[in-house]
């Protein structure tokens, strides 16, 4: 591959539009419909979306972590169920058919991984900043899967990109910063459709898309 073919699209002359949507911008089906309309209006560029956890989910995750670390695993797992159901309810008005089945599997997989983290917290009773970063990142894991499916259902070509696989950060848990030289070296594959990034403090390595 030529040197120009290996360059990040962010280093090319092509326009890249990075769009950040906070929790209230993805809090329910109506908010996601507004998000879709905004993205549709910018399709002349190369949209890359960065989405936060749904409103109140970060607080639920913190509560679940503290609850598990205090020895109340059952109550913590009940919060995971609430988070999962909340995302399913938002999806009810946005995603249908086979795509909905796929989304449910993805959300269920995230929920199962989250439950495993809480089981470990129940065992260790150590809810430090590293564990908090790991736990809170699940909020974006859930929301980014939901937003990707909603965009595709609306007829937009969207590609989910896990920020942990292409953005490299330092190890300052709770206030990590990207390491751009390492991040650039990690870029090999570059989807050409809308990029949906999930990012949270300390999430580790995220691949750019456009």
Order of alpha helices (4+ residues) and beta strands (2+ residues): alpha-beta-alpha-beta-alpha-alpha-alpha-alpha-beta-alpha-beta
